[in-house]
Amino acid sequence: MVKKSFVVYFGILIIILDQITKYIAKSSLELNQSIPIIKNFFHITLTTNTGAGFGLLKDNNSVITFITILILGFIFFYHDKIPKKGK
C-alpha cells in the first residue's frame, strides 16, 4: 500500500519541477521559440494557453475558476464519507 504522504510529496515535487521549467522557459525564450533537449525528439517550446486543457473554455478563466472551486468543494466534502478498506 502506498502511503498518502509519499503521494503528497511526489505531487509537490512534480509541481515544483513544473514551475521551475516554466520559469526557465519564460526567462530564456521568446514566444513560440524552441530549445532542443533531445535532438529531433524532445524540444521545449514557450507558448501560452488561456483556457483549460487543449484550449477548452479559451479566455474564460472565471468559469474555469468556478468549476475548480466546485470540484474541490465536492472532493473535500465527500472525502471522509468514502469507506476505507480494512475498516
Secondary structure, DSSP 8 states (H G I E B T S, - for coil): ---HHHHHHHHHHHHHHHHHHHHHHHHH--TT-EEEEETTTEEEE----SSSGGGTTTT-HHHHHHHHHHHHHHHHHHHTTS--TT-
